[in-house]
């Protein structure tokens, strides 16, 4: 139990640290950061339940006002910003990514983790993000879907990196990959 709590806290810290990597902001105010890759990694490495808990821990810290999101953002405003749909979708994205890695044993781990990251960390996350943007910006779902297409290439790269990192971790420290046990 104590090891699980430590790993959950470490991944919450990893996601926060990935927000420190300088992010780009496109013209309509949505930052491109490495934090979504941290969400993918949490699910792929910790598994569905623990990955989602790591993200929920980070979200609780952000809600308390800690500036842990890209660009030093934090506080309750993160839950009502145009990007709030993505933020609110993080635990679901980590859960789905982890669930796929836990269940799909038919392919090499790198492929499984990358595919799981595409499904959980892109498809599921974008579903939440598009709805959130639509509500916050007063635009249609189709208009918001067009707005997020600029982020797909970068997120695909993050999914591939997640697959490669997960496989490398499994090779070097097999016991640390909780999504496979």
Order of alpha helices (4+ residues) and beta strands (2+ residues): alpha-beta-beta-alpha-alpha-alpha-alpha-alpha-alpha-alpha
